[in-house]
Amino acid sequence: MSDTLIVCPSCGAKNRIPADKQHLTPKCGRCGASLTGAGGTVVELGDHNFQQVIGSTDKLVLVDFYSPTCGPCKMLAPVIIDLARQYAGRVVICKLDTSRHQMTPAKFQIRGVPTLIFFKNGQVMDQAVGAVPASELETRINNLL
């Protein structure tokens, strides 16, 4: 995943947010204003940074365990992007490619994709398997917030 460029709504300064820091609460480098909600990006996870991202926030975290060759995963991808924009600043939306990173899915006994797991304070709160409709995901998120 690449770095994100966010324009500060207060002063107009361009701020580069590194890919491995997008789950944190960003602030403008010039004026110090919060950039939360300005981005709404999906954070790409791997075995190397999964625990760091999940454990470093007190926000609700949704992780989409997917495979790039999976048809239902491809159908769900735009929904995940829309959720990231809609819940920017309130929910951290992440994706983990199960074909490249197998240790984390094995830890959660994921046998099929797409699998969506909701975390809060590092603990599993809810789980959904399959191409779940956007309305159901919104309901689950709102119930957990």
DSSP file (Angstrom, degrees, kcal/mol; ACC not computed):
  #  RESIDUE AA STRUCTURE BP1 BP2  ACC     N-H-->O    O-->H-N    N-H-->O    O-->H-N    TCO  KAPPA ALPHA  PHI   PSI    X-CA   Y-CA   Z-CA
    1    1 A M              0   0    0      0, 0.0    18,-0.2     0, 0.0     2,-0.1   0.000 360.0 360.0 360.0 145.0    0.0    0.0    0.0
    2    2 A S        -     0   0    0      1,-0.1     2,-0.0    17,-0.1     0, 0.0  -0.458 360.0 -85.3 -96.8 168.2    1.3    3.5   -0.8
    3    3 A D        -     0   0    0     -2,-0.1     2,-0.4    15,-0.1    -1,-0.1  -0.310  42.6-129.9 -65.6 154.8    1.4    6.6    1.2
    4    4 A T  E     -A   17   0A   0     13,-2.6    13,-3.6     2,-0.0     2,-0.6  -0.887   7.4-146.1-111.2 141.1   -1.7    8.8    1.3
    5    5 A L  E     -A   16   0A   0     -2,-0.4     2,-0.4    11,-0.2    11,-0.2  -0.937  19.8-175.7-107.4 120.1   -1.7   12.6    0.6
    6    6 A I  E     -A   15   0A   0      9,-3.0     9,-2.7    -2,-0.6     2,-0.5  -0.961  18.7-141.0-119.7 130.4   -4.3   14.5    2.7
    7    7 A V  E     -A   14   0A   0     -2,-0.4     7,-0.2     7,-0.2     6,-0.1  -0.784  28.1-117.5 -89.1 128.5   -5.0   18.2    2.3
    8    8 A C     >  -     0   0    0      5,-2.9     4,-1.6    -2,-0.5    27,-0.1  -0.464  13.3-148.8 -66.2 127.0   -5.6   19.9    5.6
    9    9 A P  T  4 S+     0   0    0      0, 0.0    -1,-0.2     0, 0.0    26,-0.1   0.708  94.3  49.0 -69.7 -18.0   -9.2   21.3    5.7
   10   10 A S  T  4 S+     0   0    0     24,-0.1    -2,-0.0     3,-0.1    -3,-0.0   0.925 131.4   6.7 -86.4 -50.3   -8.0   24.1    8.0
   11   11 A C  T  4 S-     0   0    0      2,-0.1    -1,-0.0    22,-0.0    -4,-0.0   0.540  90.5-120.5-116.0  -8.8   -4.9   25.5    6.3
   12   12 A G     <  +     0   0    0     -4,-1.6     2,-0.1     1,-0.3     0, 0.0   0.494  58.1 150.5  83.5   3.1   -4.7   23.7    3.0
   13   13 A A        -     0   0    0     -6,-0.1    -5,-2.9     1,-0.1     2,-0.5  -0.412  48.0-121.2 -70.0 144.4   -1.3   22.2    3.6
   14   14 A K  E     -A    7   0A   0     -7,-0.2     2,-0.4    -2,-0.1    -7,-0.2  -0.756  29.5-166.4 -86.9 129.6   -0.5   18.8    2.0
   15   15 A N  E     -A    6   0A   0     -9,-2.7    -9,-3.0    -2,-0.5     2,-0.6  -0.973  12.3-144.9-121.5 128.2    0.3   16.1    4.5
   16   16 A R  E     -A    5   0A   0     -2,-0.4   -11,-0.2   -11,-0.2   -13,-0.0  -0.820  12.2-163.2 -92.5 123.5    1.8   12.7    3.5
   17   17 A I  E     -A    4   0A   0    -13,-3.6   -13,-2.6    -2,-0.6     5,-0.1  -0.932  20.6-128.2-107.9 113.2    0.6    9.9    5.7
   18   18 A P    >   -     0   0    0      0, 0.0     3,-2.0     0, 0.0     4,-0.4  -0.254  19.7-117.8 -60.0 148.1    2.8    6.8    5.5
   19   19 A A  G >  S+     0   0    0      1,-0.3     3,-0.8   -18,-0.2     4,-0.2   0.841 113.9  52.2 -56.4 -37.6    1.0    3.5    4.7
   20   20 A D  G 3  S+     0   0    0      1,-0.2    -1,-0.3     2,-0.1     3,-0.1   0.459 111.4  47.5 -82.2   1.3    2.0    1.9    8.0
   21   21 A K  G X  S+     0   0    0     -3,-2.0     3,-1.6     1,-0.1    -1,-0.2   0.307  77.5 102.2-118.4   5.5    0.7    4.9   10.0
   22   22 A Q  T <  S+     0   0    0     -3,-0.8    19,-0.2    -4,-0.4    -2,-0.1   0.670  75.0  61.7 -69.6 -15.8   -2.7    5.4    8.4
   23   23 A H  T 3  S+     0   0    0     -4,-0.2    -1,-0.3     2,-0.1     2,-0.1   0.613  92.7  83.0 -83.1 -12.2   -4.5    3.7   11.2
   24   24 A L  S <  S-     0   0    0     -3,-1.6    33,-0.1     1,-0.1    -3,-0.1  -0.316  97.5 -91.8 -85.2 172.2   -3.3    6.3   13.7
   25   25 A T        -     0   0    0     -2,-0.1     2,-0.1    11,-0.1    -2,-0.1  -0.757  48.5-149.7 -87.4 103.5   -4.9    9.7   14.3
   26   26 A P        -     0   0    0      0, 0.0     9,-2.7     0, 0.0    10,-0.5  -0.425  11.8-165.1 -78.8 149.5   -3.1   12.1   11.9
   27   27 A K  B     -B   34   0B   0      7,-0.3     7,-0.2     8,-0.2     2,-0.1  -0.948  32.1 -95.4-128.4 151.2   -2.5   15.8   12.5
   28   28 A C     >  -     0   0    0      5,-3.0     4,-1.0    -2,-0.3   -13,-0.1  -0.432  23.9-143.8 -66.3 134.5   -1.5   18.5   10.1
   29   29 A G  T  4 S+     0   0    0     -2,-0.1    -1,-0.1     2,-0.1   -14,-0.0   0.731  96.5  41.6 -70.6 -23.1    2.3   19.2   10.1
   30   30 A R  T  4 S+     0   0    0      3,-0.1    -1,-0.1   -17,-0.0    -2,-0.0   0.929 133.2  10.9 -89.7 -56.0    1.7   22.9    9.6
   31   31 A C  T  4 S-     0   0    0      2,-0.1    -2,-0.1   -18,-0.0    -1,-0.0   0.593  90.6-123.8-106.1 -12.0   -1.2   24.0   11.8
   32   32 A G     <  +     0   0    0     -4,-1.0    -3,-0.1     1,-0.3     3,-0.1   0.495  56.1 151.2  83.6   3.3   -1.7   20.8   14.0
   33   33 A A        -     0   0    0     -6,-0.1    -5,-3.0     1,-0.1    -1,-0.3  -0.346  54.5 -97.5 -67.8 149.6   -5.4   20.4   13.0
   34   34 A S  B     -B   27   0B   0     -7,-0.2    -7,-0.3     1,-0.1    -1,-0.1  -0.459  26.9-165.9 -68.9 136.4   -6.8   16.9   13.1
   35   35 A L    >>  +     0   0    0     -9,-2.7     3,-2.0    -2,-0.2     4,-0.6   0.250  43.0 134.7-102.6   9.0   -6.9   15.2    9.7
   36   36 A T  T 34 S+     0   0    0    -10,-0.5   -11,-0.1     1,-0.3    52,-0.1  -0.386  74.0  16.7 -62.1 130.3   -9.2   12.5   11.1
   37   37 A G  T 34 S+     0   0    0     -2,-0.1    -1,-0.3    50,-0.0    51,-0.2   0.250 101.3  96.0  91.6 -13.6  -12.0   11.9    8.6
   38   38 A A  T <4 S+     0   0    0     -3,-2.0   -31,-0.2     1,-0.0    -2,-0.2   0.775  90.0  35.0 -79.1 -25.4  -10.2   13.6    5.8
   39   39 A G     <  -     0   0    0     -4,-0.6    -3,-0.1   -33,-0.1    49,-0.1   0.942  64.5-174.6 -95.4 -67.4   -8.7   10.4    4.3
   40   40 A G        +     0   0    0      1,-0.2     2,-0.2    47,-0.1    45,-0.1   0.921  30.9 158.9  68.8  44.9  -11.0    7.4    4.6
   41   41 A T        -     0   0    0    -19,-0.2     2,-0.5    43,-0.2    52,-0.4  -0.634  44.7-115.8-101.1 158.9   -8.5    4.9    3.3
   42   42 A V        -     0   0    0     -2,-0.2     2,-0.5    50,-0.1    52,-0.2  -0.818  29.2-134.8 -92.0 128.2   -8.3    1.1    3.6
   43   43 A V  E     -c   94   0C   0     50,-2.7    52,-2.2    -2,-0.5     2,-0.5  -0.733  12.8-137.0 -88.2 125.3   -5.2    0.0    5.6
   44   44 A E  E     -c   95   0C   0     -2,-0.5     2,-0.2    50,-0.2    52,-0.2  -0.719  26.0-165.6 -83.8 123.5   -3.4   -2.9    4.0
   45   45 A L  E     +c   96   0C   0     50,-3.4    52,-0.6    -2,-0.5     2,-0.3  -0.684  12.4 176.7-107.7 161.4   -2.3   -5.4    6.6
   46   46 A G    >>  -     0   0    0     -2,-0.2     4,-1.3    50,-0.1     3,-0.7  -0.883  50.9 -88.4-146.6 178.2    0.1   -8.4    6.6
   47   47 A D  T 34 S+     0   0    0     -2,-0.3     4,-0.4     1,-0.2     3,-0.1   0.831 123.4  59.0 -59.9 -31.3    1.4  -10.9    9.1
   48   48 A H  T 34 S+     0   0    0      1,-0.2    -1,-0.2     2,-0.1     4,-0.1   0.766 119.8  21.5 -72.6 -27.9    4.2   -8.4   10.0
   49   49 A N  T <> S+     0   0    0     -3,-0.7     4,-2.3     2,-0.1     5,-0.2   0.349  90.6 101.9-124.6   7.1    1.9   -5.5   11.1
   50   50 A F  H  X S+     0   0    0     -4,-1.3     4,-2.6     1,-0.2     5,-0.3   0.958  88.1  41.0 -59.2 -55.8   -1.4   -7.1   12.1
   51   51 A Q  H  > S+     0   0    0     -4,-0.4     4,-2.5     1,-0.2    -1,-0.2   0.873 113.2  55.6 -62.4 -37.3   -1.0   -7.0   15.9
   52   52 A Q  H  > S+     0   0    0      2,-0.2     4,-0.8     1,-0.2    -1,-0.2   0.929 113.3  39.9 -61.1 -46.3    0.6   -3.6   15.8
   53   53 A V  H >< S+     0   0    0     -4,-2.3     3,-0.5     2,-0.2     4,-0.3   0.938 118.2  46.1 -70.3 -47.7   -2.4   -2.0   13.9
   54   54 A I  H >< S+     0   0    0     -4,-2.6     3,-0.6    -5,-0.2    68,-0.4   0.881 118.2  42.9 -64.1 -38.8   -5.1   -3.9   15.9
   55   55 A G  H 3< S+     0   0    0     -4,-2.5    -1,-0.2    -5,-0.3    -2,-0.2   0.566 103.1  66.6 -85.6  -8.9   -3.5   -3.2   19.2
   56   56 A S  T << S+     0   0    0     -4,-0.8     2,-0.3    -3,-0.5    -1,-0.2   0.399  94.9  59.0 -97.1   5.2   -2.6    0.4   18.7
   57   57 A T    <   -     0   0    0     -3,-0.6    64,-0.3    -4,-0.3    65,-0.2  -0.968  56.1-155.6-134.2 148.9   -6.1    1.9   18.5
   58   58 A D  S    S+     0   0    0     -2,-0.3     2,-0.1    63,-0.1    -1,-0.1   0.351  71.3 101.2 -98.3   4.0   -9.1    2.0   20.7
   59   59 A K  S    S-     0   0    0      1,-0.1    62,-0.5    61,-0.1     2,-0.2  -0.382  89.2 -88.0 -80.4 163.7  -11.4    2.5   17.7
   60   60 A L  E     -dE  91 120C   0     30,-0.9    32,-2.8    60,-0.1     2,-0.5  -0.543  45.4-155.4 -67.7 136.3  -13.5   -0.3   16.1
   61   61 A V  E     -dE  92 119C   0     58,-3.0    58,-3.4    -2,-0.2     2,-0.5  -0.977   9.1-164.3-121.5 128.2  -11.4   -2.2   13.5
   62   62 A L  E     -dE  93 118C   0     30,-2.7    32,-3.3    -2,-0.5     2,-0.5  -0.959   8.0-165.7-110.3 122.5  -12.9   -4.1   10.6
   63   63 A V  E     -dE  94 117C   0     54,-2.8    54,-2.2    -2,-0.5     2,-0.8  -0.943   7.4-156.0-112.8 123.7  -10.5   -6.5    8.9
   64   64 A D  E     -dE  95 116C   0     30,-2.5    32,-2.6    -2,-0.5     2,-0.7  -0.870   6.4-158.7 -96.6 107.7  -11.5   -7.9    5.5
   65   65 A F  E     +dE  96 115C   0     50,-3.2    50,-1.9    -2,-0.8     2,-0.3  -0.809  33.4 156.4 -86.7 115.9   -9.6  -11.2    5.0
   66   66 A Y  E     -d   97   0C   0     30,-2.2    32,-3.2    -2,-0.7    33,-0.5  -0.815  41.3-137.2-137.3 170.6   -9.7  -11.7    1.2
   67   67 A S    >   -     0   0    0     -2,-0.3     3,-1.6    30,-0.2     6,-0.1  -0.997  21.1-134.3-129.8 137.5   -8.0  -13.3   -1.8
   68   68 A P  T 3  S+     0   0    0      0, 0.0    -1,-0.1     0, 0.0    29,-0.0   0.689 106.5  51.7 -66.2 -16.1   -7.4  -11.4   -5.0
   69   69 A T  T 3  S+     0   0    0      4,-0.0     2,-0.5     5,-0.0    -3,-0.0   0.421  85.1 107.3 -97.3   1.2   -8.7  -14.3   -7.1
   70   70 A C    <>  -     0   0    0     -3,-1.6     4,-1.9     1,-0.1     5,-0.2  -0.691  59.0-152.2 -86.9 123.6  -12.0  -14.7   -5.1
   71   71 A G  H  > S+     0   0    0     -2,-0.5     4,-1.9     1,-0.2     5,-0.2   0.943  96.7  46.4 -59.6 -52.9  -15.1  -13.5   -7.0
   72   72 A P  H  > S+     0   0    0      0, 0.0     4,-1.8     0, 0.0    -1,-0.2   0.844 110.4  55.6 -60.7 -31.7  -17.1  -12.6   -3.8
   73   73 A C  H  > S+     0   0    0      2,-0.2     4,-1.4     1,-0.2    -2,-0.2   0.903 106.7  49.7 -65.2 -40.4  -14.1  -10.8   -2.5
   74   74 A K  H  < S+     0   0    0     -4,-1.9    -1,-0.2     1,-0.2    -3,-0.1   0.869 110.2  50.8 -65.3 -36.7  -14.0   -8.7   -5.7
   75   75 A M  H  < S+     0   0    0     -4,-1.9     4,-0.4     1,-0.2    -1,-0.2   0.849 112.2  47.4 -67.6 -33.7  -17.7   -7.9   -5.3
   76   76 A L  H  X S+     0   0    0     -4,-1.8     4,-2.1     1,-0.2     3,-0.4   0.704  90.8  83.7 -80.9 -21.4  -17.1   -6.8   -1.7
   77   77 A A  H  X S+     0   0    0     -4,-1.4     4,-2.0     1,-0.2    -1,-0.2   0.880  90.1  47.5 -55.0 -46.6  -14.1   -4.6   -2.4
   78   78 A P  H  > S+     0   0    0      0, 0.0     4,-2.3     0, 0.0    -1,-0.2   0.855 110.4  54.0 -65.3 -31.1  -16.1   -1.5   -3.4
   79   79 A V  H  > S+     0   0    0     -4,-0.4     4,-2.4    -3,-0.4    -2,-0.2   0.908 107.6  50.3 -65.1 -42.2  -18.3   -1.9   -0.3
   80   80 A I  H  X S+     0   0    0     -4,-2.1     4,-2.0     2,-0.2    -1,-0.2   0.905 110.8  49.3 -62.7 -42.4  -15.2   -2.0    1.9
   81   81 A I  H  X S+     0   0    0     -4,-2.0     4,-1.8     2,-0.2    -2,-0.2   0.909 111.0  49.5 -63.9 -42.7  -13.8    1.2    0.3
   82   82 A D  H  X S+     0   0    0     -4,-2.3     4,-2.8     1,-0.2    -2,-0.2   0.896 109.6  51.6 -63.5 -40.2  -17.2    3.0    0.8
   83   83 A L  H  X S+     0   0    0     -4,-2.4     4,-2.7     1,-0.2    -1,-0.2   0.887 106.1  55.0 -63.7 -38.1  -17.3    2.0    4.4
   84   84 A A  H  < S+     0   0    0     -4,-2.0    -1,-0.2     1,-0.2    -2,-0.2   0.904 113.2  41.8 -61.8 -40.9  -13.8    3.4    4.9
   85   85 A R  H >< S+     0   0    0     -4,-1.8     3,-0.9     2,-0.2    -2,-0.2   0.919 116.1  48.8 -70.2 -44.0  -15.0    6.7    3.6
   86   86 A Q  H 3< S+     0   0    0     -4,-2.8    -2,-0.2     1,-0.2    -3,-0.2   0.869 121.2  33.7 -66.1 -38.7  -18.3    6.7    5.4
   87   87 A Y  T >X S+     0   0    0     -4,-2.7     4,-2.4    -5,-0.2     3,-2.2   0.092  81.9 151.3-107.3  22.1  -16.8    5.8    8.8
   88   88 A A  T <4 S+     0   0    0     -3,-0.9     4,-0.1     1,-0.3    -3,-0.1  -0.299  72.5  15.5 -56.3 131.8  -13.5    7.7    8.5
   89   89 A G  T 34 S+     0   0    0      2,-0.4    -1,-0.3     1,-0.1     3,-0.1   0.173 126.6  57.7  89.3 -17.9  -12.2    8.7   11.9
   90   90 A R  T <4 S+     0   0    0     -3,-2.2   -30,-0.9     1,-0.3     2,-0.4   0.712 109.6  29.7-112.2 -32.3  -14.5    6.4   13.7
   91   91 A V  E  <  - d   0  60C   0     -4,-2.4     2,-0.7    -7,-0.2    -2,-0.4  -0.992  68.6-137.8-132.7 137.0  -13.7    2.9   12.4
   92   92 A V  E     - d   0  61C   0    -32,-2.8   -30,-2.7    -2,-0.4     2,-0.5  -0.862  21.9-158.8 -94.2 118.3  -10.3    1.6   11.0
   93   93 A I  E     + d   0  62C   0     -2,-0.7   -50,-2.7   -52,-0.4     2,-0.3  -0.867  17.1 175.4-102.6 127.1  -11.0   -0.4    7.9
   94   94 A C  E     -cd  43  63C   0    -32,-3.3   -30,-2.5    -2,-0.5     2,-0.3  -0.871  19.9-153.1-130.9 159.8   -8.3   -2.9    6.9
   95   95 A K  E     -cd  44  64C   0    -52,-2.2   -50,-3.4    -2,-0.3     2,-0.4  -0.982   5.0-167.3-130.7 145.0   -7.7   -5.7    4.3
   96   96 A L  E     -cd  45  65C   0    -32,-2.6   -30,-2.2    -2,-0.3     2,-0.7  -0.970  19.2-137.5-135.6 120.5   -5.4   -8.7    4.6
   97   97 A D  E >>  - d   0  66C   0    -52,-0.6     4,-2.0    -2,-0.4     3,-0.7  -0.658  13.1-164.6 -77.8 110.0   -4.6  -10.8    1.6
   98   98 A T  T 34 S+     0   0    0    -32,-3.2   -31,-0.2    -2,-0.7    -1,-0.2   0.665  84.0  62.0 -73.4 -16.2   -4.8  -14.4    2.7
   99   99 A S  T 34 S+     0   0    0    -33,-0.5    -1,-0.2     1,-0.1     3,-0.2   0.769 115.2  31.3 -80.2 -24.4   -2.9  -15.7   -0.3
  100  100 A R  T <4 S+     0   0    0     -3,-0.7     2,-0.5     1,-0.2    -2,-0.2   0.716 125.1  42.9-100.2 -27.4    0.2  -13.8    0.7
  101  101 A H     <  +     0   0    0     -4,-2.0    -1,-0.2     1,-0.1   -56,-0.0  -0.921  59.0 159.8-125.5 103.7   -0.1  -13.8    4.5
  102  102 A Q     >  +     0   0    0     -2,-0.5     4,-1.7    -3,-0.2     5,-0.2   0.665  60.0  71.9-100.1 -18.4   -1.2  -17.2    5.9
  103  103 A M  H  > S+     0   0    0      2,-0.2     4,-1.8     1,-0.2    -1,-0.1   0.931  99.0  45.9 -67.7 -45.7   -0.2  -17.0    9.6
  104  104 A T  H  > S+     0   0    0      2,-0.2     4,-1.4     1,-0.2    -1,-0.2   0.937 112.8  48.6 -66.6 -47.3   -2.8  -14.4   10.7
  105  105 A P  H  4>S+     0   0    0      0, 0.0     5,-2.6     0, 0.0    -1,-0.2   0.885 110.8  53.0 -59.1 -35.7   -5.8  -16.1    9.0
  106  106 A A  H ><5S+     0   0    0     -4,-1.7     3,-1.3     1,-0.2    -2,-0.2   0.886 103.4  56.9 -64.7 -37.7   -4.6  -19.5   10.5
  107  107 A K  H 3<5S+     0   0    0     -4,-1.8    -1,-0.2     1,-0.3    -3,-0.1   0.856 112.5  40.5 -60.9 -35.4   -4.6  -17.9   13.9
  108  108 A F  T 3<5S-     0   0    0     -4,-1.4    -1,-0.3    -3,-0.1    -2,-0.2   0.253 113.0-119.8 -97.7  11.5   -8.3  -17.0   13.5
  109  109 A Q  T < 5 +     0   0    0     -3,-1.3     2,-0.6     1,-0.2    -3,-0.2   0.871  45.6 176.8  53.5  45.3   -9.1  -20.3   11.9
  110  110 A I      < +     0   0    0     -5,-2.6    -1,-0.2     1,-0.2     3,-0.1  -0.706  13.6 165.7 -83.1 121.3  -10.3  -18.7    8.6
  111  111 A R        +     0   0    0     -2,-0.6     2,-0.3     1,-0.2    -1,-0.2   0.585  61.0  35.4-111.0 -17.2  -11.2  -21.3    6.1
  112  112 A G  S    S-     0   0    0     18,-0.0    -1,-0.2   -47,-0.0    18,-0.1  -0.981  81.2-100.0-140.2 151.2  -13.1  -19.3    3.6
  113  113 A V  S    S+     0   0    0     -2,-0.3   -40,-0.2     1,-0.1   -47,-0.1  -0.922  89.6  42.5-123.4 151.0  -13.0  -15.8    2.1
  114  114 A P  S    S+     0   0    0      0, 0.0    16,-3.4     0, 0.0     2,-0.4   0.476  71.7 164.9 -76.7 142.7  -14.2  -13.2    2.3
  115  115 A T  E     -EF  65 129C   0    -50,-1.9   -50,-3.2    14,-0.2     2,-0.5  -0.998  19.1-159.8-123.5 129.2  -14.2  -13.2    6.1
  116  116 A L  E     -EF  64 128C   0     12,-3.5    12,-2.8    -2,-0.4     2,-0.4  -0.942   7.6-172.5-112.0 124.8  -14.8  -10.0    8.0
  117  117 A I  E     -EF  63 127C   0    -54,-2.2   -54,-2.8    -2,-0.5     2,-0.5  -0.970  11.7-149.6-120.6 132.8  -13.8   -9.8   11.6
  118  118 A F  E     -EF  62 126C   0      8,-2.6     7,-3.6    -2,-0.4     8,-1.2  -0.874  16.9-170.9-101.2 127.5  -14.6   -6.8   13.9
  119  119 A F  E     -EF  61 124C   0    -58,-3.4   -58,-3.0    -2,-0.5     2,-0.3  -0.901  11.3-177.6-117.5 145.8  -12.1   -6.0   16.6
  120  120 A K  E >  S-EF  60 123C   0      3,-2.3     3,-1.8    -2,-0.4   -60,-0.1  -0.955  79.1  -8.7-141.7 126.7  -12.4   -3.5   19.5
  121  121 A N  T 3  S-     0   0    0    -62,-0.5   -63,-0.1    -2,-0.3   -66,-0.1   0.843 130.3 -57.2  54.5  36.7   -9.5   -3.0   22.0
  122  122 A G  T 3  S+     0   0    0    -68,-0.4     2,-0.3     1,-0.2    -1,-0.3   0.427 114.9 114.3  80.3  -0.9   -7.7   -5.9   20.3
  123  123 A Q  E <  S-F  120   0C   0     -3,-1.8    -3,-2.3   -69,-0.1     2,-0.3  -0.817  73.7-110.4-106.8 143.5  -10.6   -8.4   21.0
  124  124 A V  E     +F  119   0C   0     -2,-0.3    -5,-0.2    -5,-0.2     3,-0.1  -0.560  38.5 170.3 -69.7 125.8  -12.8  -10.1   18.4
  125  125 A M  E     -     0   0C   0     -7,-3.6     2,-0.3     1,-0.4    -6,-0.2   0.731  60.8  -8.1-106.6 -33.1  -16.3   -8.6   18.7
  126  126 A D  E     -F  118   0C   0     -8,-1.2    -8,-2.6     2,-0.0    -1,-0.4  -0.975  55.8-155.9-160.4 163.5  -18.1  -10.0   15.7
  127  127 A Q  E     -F  117   0C   0     -2,-0.3     2,-0.4   -10,-0.2   -10,-0.2  -0.993   4.6-172.9-150.8 142.8  -17.5  -12.0   12.5
  128  128 A A  E     -F  116   0C   0    -12,-2.8   -12,-3.5    -2,-0.3     2,-0.4  -0.998   9.0-156.3-136.8 141.0  -19.2  -12.4    9.1
  129  129 A V  E     +F  115   0C   0     -2,-0.4   -14,-0.2   -14,-0.2     2,-0.1  -0.958  55.5  17.5-120.1 136.0  -18.4  -14.8    6.3
  130  130 A G  S    S-     0   0    0    -16,-3.4     2,-1.7    -2,-0.4   -14,-0.1  -0.338 108.8 -36.9 100.4 176.9  -19.2  -14.3    2.7
  131  131 A A        -     0   0    0    -18,-0.1    -2,-0.1    -2,-0.1   -58,-0.1  -0.586  68.8-165.4 -78.5  87.9  -20.2  -11.3    0.6
  132  132 A V        -     0   0    0     -2,-1.7    -2,-0.1     1,-0.1     5,-0.0  -0.544  24.1-106.4 -77.8 137.3  -22.3   -9.5    3.2
  133  133 A P     >  -     0   0    0      0, 0.0     4,-1.9     0, 0.0     3,-0.4  -0.272  25.2-117.7 -62.1 151.0  -24.5   -6.7    1.9
  134  134 A A  H  > S+     0   0    0      1,-0.2     4,-2.6     2,-0.2     5,-0.2   0.862 113.3  57.5 -57.5 -38.8  -23.4   -3.1    2.8
  135  135 A S  H  > S+     0   0    0      1,-0.2     4,-2.0     2,-0.2    -1,-0.2   0.885 106.6  48.2 -63.3 -38.5  -26.6   -2.5    4.8
  136  136 A E  H  > S+     0   0    0     -3,-0.4     4,-2.4     2,-0.2    -1,-0.2   0.892 111.3  50.1 -68.9 -38.8  -25.8   -5.5    7.1
  137  137 A L  H  X S+     0   0    0     -4,-1.9     4,-2.7     2,-0.2    -2,-0.2   0.910 110.0  50.7 -64.8 -41.3  -22.2   -4.3    7.6
  138  138 A E  H  X S+     0   0    0     -4,-2.6     4,-2.8     2,-0.2    -2,-0.2   0.905 110.2  50.3 -61.8 -41.5  -23.4   -0.8    8.5
  139  139 A T  H  X S+     0   0    0     -4,-2.0     4,-2.1     2,-0.2    -2,-0.2   0.923 111.6  47.4 -62.6 -44.7  -25.8   -2.3   11.0
  140  140 A R  H  X S+     0   0    0     -4,-2.4     4,-1.6     2,-0.2    -2,-0.2   0.919 113.3  48.2 -62.8 -44.1  -23.1   -4.4   12.6
  141  141 A I  H  X S+     0   0    0     -4,-2.7     4,-1.6     1,-0.2     3,-0.3   0.945 111.7  49.1 -61.3 -48.3  -20.7   -1.4   12.7
  142  142 A N  H  < S+     0   0    0     -4,-2.8    -1,-0.2     1,-0.2    -2,-0.2   0.860 109.9  52.1 -62.0 -35.7  -23.4    0.9   14.2
  143  143 A N  H  < S+     0   0    0     -4,-2.1    -1,-0.2     1,-0.2    -2,-0.2   0.837 112.8  45.2 -67.4 -32.6  -24.2   -1.8   16.9
  144  144 A L  H  <        0   0    0     -4,-1.6    -2,-0.2    -3,-0.3    -1,-0.2   0.678 360.0 360.0 -86.3 -18.1  -20.5   -2.1   17.8
  145  145 A L     <        0   0    0     -4,-1.6    -1,-0.2    -5,-0.1    -2,-0.1   0.492 360.0 360.0 -75.5 360.0  -19.8    1.7   18.0
